[in-house]
C-alpha cells in the first residue's frame, strides 16, 4: 500500500539519521523527519523494528538496516 511504503521510506531516513547522529534526541529526530508527535514516531519505529528507538540505540547495530538479536532472549 502507498501509505506503508511512505512510512517505510521515512523509517529508512530515521535509520540513516540515527547512524549519522547517534546522540540526537528522539524528540528532535521525530520533529526533523516530520512526525506529528513523538508517540507517532515511536509507534512507527516499533512497528518496523520491533524495538523502541532507545532499545535500538542500545543494540548499536553495526549495519544500520539490521538489528542484532540475542539468541539467548536477553
Secondary structure, DSSP 4 states (H G I P E B T S, - for coil): -HHHHHHHHHHHHHHHHHHH-TTS-HHHHHHHTT-SSHHHHHHHHHHHHSS-HHHHHHH--SSTT-----TT--
